[in-house]
Amino acid sequence: MTQNTMQPVRAWAHERAGHYTAIRRQIHSHPELGFEEYKTSDLVAERLQGWGYEVERGIGGTGLVAQLRRGQGTRRLGIRAEMDALPLTELAERPHASRRPGVMHACGHDGHTTMLLFAAEYIASQCRFDGTLNLIFQPAEEGLNGASRMMREGLFERYPCDAVFAMHNMPGLPAGQLVFRDGAQMASGDTVVIKLNGRGGHGAMPHLATDPVMAAASIALGLQTVVSRNTDPLHSVVVTVGVLHAGTASNVIPDSAELQLTVRALDRGARDLAERRIHELVNAQAQSFGVAAEVDYRRGYPVLVNAAAETEFARSVARSLVGAQGMVEMGPPVMASEDFAFMLEKVPGCYLFIGNGTHIMEGGCSVHNPHYDFNDTLLPVGAAYWARLVEQYLPAA
């Protein structure tokens, strides 16, 4: 398949780009937090039903699945986009800025939803395919595990998929560049809360107290040996102490201290090792200071692992659409986490990145930043990619 044969879908997408830019900015202006995406799911469902999709709502709360079947083909394809925003106040002044203080689309989920909706119109009106297409619009990706909830409520039992795909924008990469990686693509993400209980006292008489602050400081430093001395240097692990709470006055030794950590790993074995060593290190350090320790280790999203065959297929679609100059065949892994990992544990597939731009004023601002915005020039590229992926995965006879 040459790039010239791809021009109809790209031309159609560019002609409709203005319409979908307006939709994306409408969603951006009215952001909704996880499991509260009522208006967004209303907008998505209304359009999909108008194009002939069978839409089921209420899977995972505000989630929905739109199905389109054609021909007699038995292959089943899933494509997922997330809909939720973040609890941030948007600081950039732009006409389509969030109208809800404390809530904004700071990760580009407004763009991901719009790209898939954009593709859905083309697929319904122009695309020839044979089989079953399931478009999954997921709630609550941002730490609330919407993917798992949809799966617990029967997502893949009710809508079986032979493969599932998703796409996320990436600031710092050229706008529209498609980036792939088979194997571990994104890290697991765990949260650890450590509580240290000692005996408070006067700061001038530390010998009469059991100081949890000193234990906390030693533990914060010691935790870094989990990375530097316990895990294989070729298996990336991150242990970050993001919170350390203790005391209220400079001359008072408090009764307790608390640390909160994030733990990331790109290897399942390294993740298990980190969990075990954190328990061992915290308890041993606490004992050495004479304080009691409680470790609440909360496993979050698992390592996101792209299947080799499905990732190579996804690359082949990109080659035919944007050519070698518009893609990266094997990009680096990312230490952030993503709940699409749960879907990939159940169904083989691929999670790819699309560059959001390199200039700070044109999509280069980091996600989860109050100045971030999705780059609307990505919309026709992403929509064309999804449409072509459907045509290639479910080829018409």
C-alpha positions as CSV (number, residue, x, y, z in Angstrom):
1,M,0.0,0.0,0.0
2,T,1.5,3.3,-1.0
3,Q,1.0,6.7,0.6
4,N,-0.8,7.9,-2.5
5,T,-3.6,5.4,-1.9
6,M,-4.0,6.9,1.5
7,Q,-4.8,10.4,0.3
8,P,-8.6,10.0,0.4
9,V,-8.8,9.4,4.1
10,R,-6.3,12.1,4.9
11,A,-8.0,14.6,2.5
12,W,-11.4,13.9,4.1
13,A,-9.9,14.3,7.6
14,H,-8.3,17.7,6.8
15,E,-11.6,18.9,5.3
16,R,-13.4,18.1,8.5
17,A,-10.6,19.3,10.8
18,G,-12.3,22.6,11.6
19,H,-15.5,20.9,12.7
20,Y,-13.7,18.6,15.1
21,T,-11.4,21.3,16.4
22,A,-14.6,23.0,17.6
23,I,-15.8,19.8,19.2
24,R,-12.4,19.3,20.9
25,R,-12.5,22.9,22.3
26,Q,-16.1,22.4,23.4
27,I,-15.0,19.4,25.5
28,H,-12.0,21.3,26.8
29,S,-14.1,24.2,27.9
30,H,-16.4,21.8,29.9
31,P,-14.1,19.3,31.6
32,E,-15.4,16.6,33.8
33,L,-13.5,14.5,36.4
34,G,-13.4,10.7,36.5
35,F,-16.8,9.0,36.7
36,E,-18.4,12.4,36.2
37,E,-18.1,12.6,32.4
38,Y,-21.9,12.9,31.8
39,K,-21.9,15.7,29.3
40,T,-18.9,14.3,27.4
41,S,-20.5,10.8,27.1
42,D,-23.8,12.5,26.1
43,L,-22.0,14.3,23.3
44,V,-20.1,11.1,22.1
45,A,-23.1,8.8,22.3
46,E,-25.4,11.2,20.4
47,R,-23.1,11.5,17.5
48,L,-22.2,7.8,17.3
49,Q,-25.9,6.8,17.4
50,G,-26.6,9.2,14.6
51,W,-23.9,7.5,12.4
52,G,-25.4,4.0,13.0
53,Y,-23.4,2.6,15.8
54,E,-25.0,0.5,18.4
55,V,-24.2,2.3,21.7
56,E,-24.3,0.8,25.2
57,R,-23.8,3.3,28.0
58,G,-23.2,2.8,31.7
59,I,-20.3,0.4,31.4
60,G,-18.0,1.5,34.2
61,G,-20.3,4.3,35.3
62,T,-20.0,6.9,32.6
63,G,-18.2,4.7,30.1
64,L,-19.7,3.5,26.8
65,V,-19.0,1.2,23.9
66,A,-20.1,1.8,20.3
67,Q,-20.2,-1.2,18.0
68,L,-20.3,-1.3,14.2
69,R,-20.6,-4.7,12.4
70,R,-20.2,-5.2,8.7
71,G,-20.1,-8.3,6.5
72,Q,-19.5,-11.8,7.7
73,G,-16.0,-11.4,9.1
74,T,-15.3,-12.9,12.5
75,R,-12.4,-10.6,13.5
76,R,-13.1,-8.2,16.4
77,L,-11.2,-4.9,16.9
78,G,-11.2,-2.6,19.9
79,I,-10.0,1.0,20.0
80,R,-10.1,2.9,23.3
81,A,-10.1,6.6,24.2
82,E,-10.4,8.2,27.6
83,M,-12.7,11.1,28.6
84,D,-11.7,12.4,32.0
85,A,-10.0,15.6,33.1
86,L,-7.7,16.5,36.0
87,P,-8.3,18.4,39.2
88,L,-6.2,21.5,38.1
89,T,-7.1,25.1,37.6
90,E,-6.2,26.2,34.0
91,L,-3.9,29.2,34.0
92,A,-3.4,29.8,30.3
93,E,-5.7,32.5,28.8
94,R,-7.3,31.1,25.7
95,P,-10.9,31.4,24.3
96,H,-11.6,27.7,24.9
97,A,-10.1,27.6,28.5
98,S,-11.9,25.6,31.1
99,R,-15.0,27.2,32.5
100,R,-14.8,25.1,35.7
101,P,-12.3,26.3,38.3
102,G,-10.2,23.5,39.6
103,V,-10.9,21.2,36.6
104,M,-9.1,21.1,33.3
105,H,-8.1,18.8,30.5
106,A,-4.4,18.9,31.3
107,C,-3.5,15.5,29.7
108,G,-5.2,15.7,26.3
109,H,-8.1,13.3,26.9
110,D,-10.3,15.8,25.2
111,G,-8.2,15.4,22.1
112,H,-8.1,11.6,22.4
113,T,-11.8,11.4,22.6
114,T,-12.2,13.8,19.7
115,M,-9.7,11.9,17.5
116,L,-11.7,8.6,17.9
117,L,-15.0,10.4,17.4
118,F,-13.5,12.0,14.3
119,A,-12.5,8.6,13.0
120,A,-15.8,7.1,13.9
121,E,-17.6,9.4,11.4
122,Y,-15.3,8.5,8.6
123,I,-15.5,4.8,9.4
124,A,-19.3,4.8,9.4
125,S,-19.7,6.8,6.2
126,Q,-16.7,6.0,4.1
127,C,-14.8,3.0,5.4
128,R,-15.0,-0.5,3.9
129,F,-14.4,-3.3,6.4
130,D,-15.5,-6.8,7.2
131,G,-15.9,-7.7,10.9
132,T,-16.8,-6.1,14.2
133,L,-15.5,-2.7,15.5
134,N,-15.8,-1.8,19.2
135,L,-15.0,1.8,20.1
136,I,-14.4,2.1,23.8
137,F,-14.8,5.5,25.5
138,Q,-13.5,5.0,28.9
139,P,-14.0,7.1,32.1
140,A,-11.6,7.8,34.9
141,E,-8.1,7.0,33.6
142,E,-6.5,9.5,35.9
143,G,-5.8,7.4,39.0
144,L,-9.3,6.1,39.4
145,N,-8.9,2.9,37.3
146,G,-11.8,3.3,34.9
147,A,-10.4,0.6,32.7
148,S,-10.6,-2.1,35.4
149,R,-14.1,-1.0,36.3
150,M,-15.2,-1.4,32.7
151,M,-13.6,-4.8,32.7
152,R,-15.2,-5.9,36.0
153,E,-18.5,-4.9,34.5
154,G,-18.0,-7.3,31.6
155,L,-16.4,-5.1,28.9
156,F,-14.6,-7.9,27.0
157,E,-17.2,-10.5,27.8
158,R,-19.9,-8.4,26.2
159,Y,-17.6,-6.9,23.5
160,P,-14.9,-9.5,22.8
161,C,-11.8,-8.1,21.0
162,D,-9.0,-10.0,19.3
163,A,-6.8,-6.9,19.6
164,V,-7.2,-3.5,21.3
165,F,-5.4,-0.2,20.6
166,A,-5.0,3.2,22.2
167,M,-3.1,6.4,21.5
168,H,-1.8,9.2,23.8
169,N,-0.3,12.6,22.8
170,M,3.3,13.3,23.8
171,P,4.6,16.9,24.3
172,G,8.2,17.3,23.2
173,L,7.8,15.2,20.1
174,P,7.2,16.7,16.6
175,A,3.4,17.3,16.1
176,G,1.8,14.3,14.5
177,Q,4.8,12.0,14.7
178,L,3.7,8.4,15.6
179,V,5.9,6.5,18.1
180,F,5.8,2.8,18.8
181,R,7.5,0.3,21.1
182,D,6.9,-3.4,21.6
183,G,7.3,-4.8,25.1
184,A,7.3,-2.7,28.2
185,Q,6.1,0.8,27.1
186,M,5.0,2.4,30.4
187,A,5.8,1.7,34.0
188,S,3.7,0.3,36.8
189,G,2.6,2.8,39.3
190,D,2.3,2.0,43.0
191,T,1.6,4.2,46.1
192,V,3.1,3.5,49.5
193,V,2.1,5.2,52.8
194,I,4.5,4.7,55.7
195,K,3.5,5.7,59.2
196,L,6.1,5.8,61.9
197,N,4.9,5.9,65.6
198,G,7.4,6.9,68.3
199,R,7.1,8.9,71.5
200,G,7.0,12.7,71.5
201,G,8.9,15.0,73.8
202,H,10.7,18.3,74.2
203,G,13.2,19.2,71.5
204,A,15.7,20.0,74.2
205,M,15.5,16.6,75.8
206,P,15.6,14.1,72.9
207,H,16.9,11.3,75.1
208,L,13.4,11.2,76.8
209,A,11.6,10.7,73.4
210,T,11.7,8.2,70.6
211,D,12.1,10.4,67.5
212,P,10.1,9.3,64.4
213,V,11.5,12.2,62.4
214,M,15.0,10.9,62.4
215,A,13.7,7.5,61.4
216,A,11.7,9.1,58.5
217,A,14.8,10.9,57.3
218,S,16.9,7.8,57.4
219,I,14.2,5.8,55.6
220,A,13.9,8.5,52.9
221,L,17.6,8.2,52.2
222,G,17.7,4.4,52.6
223,L,14.9,3.8,50.1
224,Q,17.1,5.0,47.3
225,T,19.3,1.9,47.8
226,V,16.3,-0.2,46.6
227,V,17.1,1.4,43.2
228,S,20.9,1.7,43.4
229,R,21.8,-1.6,45.1
230,N,18.9,-4.0,44.9
231,T,17.5,-3.9,41.4
232,D,19.2,-4.8,38.1
233,P,20.5,-1.6,36.5
234,L,19.0,-2.7,33.2
235,H,15.5,-2.8,34.8
236,S,14.4,0.8,35.5
237,V,12.8,1.4,38.9
238,V,12.0,4.8,40.5
239,V,11.3,5.3,44.2
240,T,10.2,8.9,45.0
241,V,9.3,10.3,48.4
242,G,6.7,12.9,47.5
243,V,5.3,13.6,51.0
244,L,7.0,13.8,54.4
245,H,4.8,15.0,57.3
246,A,5.9,15.4,60.8
247,G,5.5,17.8,63.7
248,T,4.1,21.3,64.1
249,A,6.7,23.2,66.2
250,S,10.5,23.5,66.0
251,N,11.0,22.6,69.7
252,V,8.7,19.6,69.8
253,I,9.6,16.0,68.9
254,P,6.3,14.7,67.4
255,D,4.7,11.3,68.2
256,S,4.5,10.3,64.5
257,A,5.7,10.9,61.0
258,E,4.4,9.9,57.6
259,L,6.0,9.3,54.2
260,Q,4.2,8.9,51.0
261,L,6.0,7.3,48.0
262,T,5.4,6.6,44.3
263,V,7.2,3.5,43.0
264,R,7.6,2.9,39.3
265,A,9.0,-0.1,37.4
266,L,9.3,-1.3,33.8
267,D,9.7,-4.9,34.8
268,R,7.2,-7.1,36.7
269,G,9.9,-8.9,38.6
270,A,11.6,-5.6,39.5
271,R,8.3,-4.3,40.8
272,D,7.9,-7.3,43.1
273,L,11.4,-6.9,44.3
274,A,10.9,-3.2,45.1
275,E,7.8,-4.0,47.1
276,R,9.5,-6.7,49.1
277,R,12.6,-4.6,49.8
278,I,10.6,-1.5,50.8
279,H,8.8,-3.5,53.5
280,E,12.1,-5.0,54.7
281,L,14.0,-1.7,54.7
282,V,11.3,0.3,56.4
283,N,10.8,-2.2,59.2
284,A,14.5,-2.7,59.8
285,Q,15.2,1.1,59.9
286,A,12.2,1.7,62.2
287,Q,13.4,-1.0,64.6
288,S,16.9,0.5,64.7
289,F,15.4,3.8,65.8
290,G,13.0,2.2,68.3
291,V,9.8,3.3,66.5
292,A,7.0,1.2,65.1
293,A,6.3,1.2,61.4
294,E,3.1,0.6,59.3
295,V,3.6,0.1,55.6
296,D,0.5,0.4,53.4
297,Y,1.6,-0.7,49.9
298,R,-1.0,0.0,47.3
299,R,-0.5,-1.6,43.9
300,G,-1.8,0.7,41.1
301,Y,-1.5,0.3,37.4
302,P,0.7,-2.6,36.1
303,V,3.5,-2.4,33.6
304,L,2.0,-1.6,30.2
305,V,3.3,-4.2,27.8
306,N,2.7,-4.0,24.0
307,A,2.3,-7.3,22.2
308,A,5.0,-7.8,19.5
309,A,2.6,-8.8,16.6
310,E,0.0,-6.1,17.3
311,T,2.7,-3.5,17.6
312,E,4.3,-4.5,14.3
313,F,0.8,-4.3,12.7
314,A,0.3,-0.8,14.2
315,R,3.7,0.2,12.7
316,S,2.7,-1.1,9.3
317,V,-0.4,1.2,9.4
318,A,1.8,4.2,10.2
319,R,4.3,3.4,7.4
320,S,1.4,3.4,4.9
321,L,0.0,6.6,6.3
322,V,2.9,8.9,7.2
323,G,6.0,7.0,5.9
324,A,9.2,6.4,7.7
325,Q,9.8,10.1,8.2
326,G,6.6,10.5,10.2
327,M,7.2,7.8,12.7
328,V,9.6,6.3,15.2
329,E,9.7,2.5,15.1
330,M,11.1,1.9,18.5
331,G,10.8,4.7,20.9
332,P,12.0,4.8,24.5
333,P,9.9,3.6,27.4
334,V,8.1,6.1,29.7
335,M,8.1,5.9,33.5
336,A,4.6,7.3,33.8
337,S,1.7,4.9,34.3
338,E,-1.5,4.2,32.3
339,D,-4.5,2.1,33.1
340,F,-4.8,0.8,29.5
341,A,-2.2,-1.7,30.9
342,F,-5.1,-3.6,32.5
343,M,-6.7,-4.0,29.1
344,L,-3.4,-5.2,27.5
345,E,-3.2,-7.9,30.3
346,K,-6.5,-9.3,29.0
347,V,-6.2,-8.6,25.2
348,P,-3.1,-8.3,23.1
349,G,-2.6,-4.9,21.5
350,C,-0.6,-1.7,21.3
351,Y,-0.5,1.7,23.0
352,L,1.2,4.3,20.8
353,F,2.2,7.9,21.1
354,I,1.5,10.9,18.8
355,G,3.7,13.9,19.1
356,N,2.0,17.0,20.5
357,G,4.7,19.5,19.3
358,T,8.1,20.7,20.5
359,H,7.6,24.4,20.9
360,I,6.1,25.5,24.3
361,M,3.4,27.6,22.5
362,E,2.5,24.8,20.1
363,G,1.9,21.7,22.1
364,G,5.3,21.4,23.9
365,C,4.0,22.1,27.4
366,S,4.1,19.0,29.6
367,V,0.9,17.2,30.4
368,H,-0.5,17.7,34.0
369,N,0.6,21.3,33.7
370,P,-2.0,24.1,34.2
371,H,-0.7,25.7,30.9
372,Y,-1.1,22.6,28.8
373,D,-3.3,22.3,25.7
374,F,-3.9,19.6,23.2
375,N,-2.5,20.5,19.7
376,D,-5.5,20.5,17.3
377,T,-3.3,19.9,14.3
378,L,-3.1,16.3,15.6
379,L,-6.8,15.6,15.1
380,P,-6.8,14.8,11.4
381,V,-3.6,12.7,11.7
382,G,-5.0,10.7,14.6
383,A,-8.4,10.2,13.0
384,A,-6.8,9.1,9.7
385,Y,-4.6,6.6,11.6
386,W,-7.6,5.0,13.4
387,A,-9.6,4.8,10.2
388,R,-6.7,3.2,8.3
389,L,-6.1,0.8,11.2
390,V,-9.7,-0.4,10.9
391,E,-9.5,-0.9,7.2
392,Q,-6.3,-2.9,7.5
393,Y,-7.3,-5.0,10.5
394,L,-10.8,-5.7,9.2
395,P,-10.1,-5.8,5.4
396,A,-13.2,-6.0,3.2
397,A,-13.3,-9.1,0.9
